[in-house]
């Protein structure tokens, strides 16, 4: 993690259009990807609970939902932080 922080925040050169603001994408994109992974795990745990009826699958799905909510929220917040200096607004309702 220390090496990843070094490469993302110090070693990576500034972008010609966005400057240093693009570096937040090194955190934003993996968080968005992880949120999708946890939604898939939630679905898997829910299906297994319906098939087997074992409470461990229900707890597995609940845990996946909690962590997925956390990383999904962090992805949305980091996207808003990136959008303010680049687009001029925190949230735009148009597809770019």
C-alpha positions in Angstrom: 0.0 0.0 0.0 2.8 2.4 0.7 4.3 1.7 -2.7 1.0 2.3 -4.3 0.5 5.6 -2.5 4.0 6.7 -3.5 3.5 5.9 -7.2 0.0 7.4 -7.3 0.7 10.6 -5.4 4.4 11.4 -6.0 5.9 9.4 -8.9 3.0 9.8 -11.4 3.5 12.9 -13.6 0.9 15.6 -13.8 -1.6 15.3 -16.6 -1.4 17.9 -19.4 -5.2 18.8 -19.1 -6.2 18.0 -15.5 -2.9 18.7 -13.7 -2.6 16.8 -10.4 -6.3 16.2 -10.1 -6.3 13.1 -12.2 -4.4 11.2 -9.5 -7.6 10.7 -7.5 -8.6 8.3 -10.3 -6.0 5.9 -8.9 -8.4 5.5 -6.0 -11.7 6.2 -7.6 -11.7 3.4 -10.2 -10.6 0.5 -8.0 -13.2 1.5 -5.4 -15.9 1.4 -8.1 -14.7 -1.9 -9.3 -14.7 -3.3 -5.8 -18.3 -2.1 -5.3 -19.3 -4.2 -8.2 -17.4 -7.2 -6.8 -19.2 -6.9 -3.5 -22.6 -6.7 -5.2 -21.8 -9.9 -7.0 -20.8 -11.5 -3.7 -24.0 -10.3 -2.2 -26.0 -11.9 -4.9 -24.1 -15.1 -4.6 -24.6 -15.2 -0.8 -28.3 -14.5 -1.2 -28.8 -17.2 -3.8 -26.9 -19.7 -1.6 -29.1 -18.7 1.4 -32.2 -19.4 -0.7 -30.9 -22.8 -1.8 -29.4 -24.0 1.4 -31.3 -22.1 4.1 -28.0 -21.8 6.2 -27.6 -18.6 8.1 -23.9 -18.4 7.3 -24.8 -17.4 3.7 -27.2 -14.7 5.0 -24.4 -13.3 7.2 -22.0 -13.5 4.2 -24.4 -11.5 2.1 -25.0 -9.0 4.8 -21.2 -8.5 5.2 -20.8 -8.1 1.5 -23.5 -5.5 1.4 -22.0 -3.5 4.2 -18.5 -3.4 2.6 -20.0 -2.8 -0.8 -21.9 0.2 0.5 -18.7 1.5 2.1 -16.5 1.2 -1.1 -19.4 2.4 -3.3 -19.9 5.5 -1.2 -16.2 6.2 -1.3 -16.2 5.8 -5.0 -19.0 8.3 -5.4 -17.4 10.8 -3.0 -14.0 10.5 -4.7 -15.6 11.0 -8.1 -17.3 14.2 -6.8 -14.0 15.5 -5.4 -12.4 14.9 -8.9 -15.3 16.4 -10.8 -15.3 19.8 -9.0 -12.0 21.1 -10.3 -12.3 19.4 -13.7 -16.0 20.1 -14.6 -16.7 22.9 -12.2 -19.5 21.2 -10.4 -19.5 18.4 -7.9 -22.3 16.5 -9.6 -23.6 16.8 -13.1 -26.7 14.9 -14.2 -25.6 14.6 -17.8 -23.6 11.6 -19.2 -20.1 12.7 -20.1 
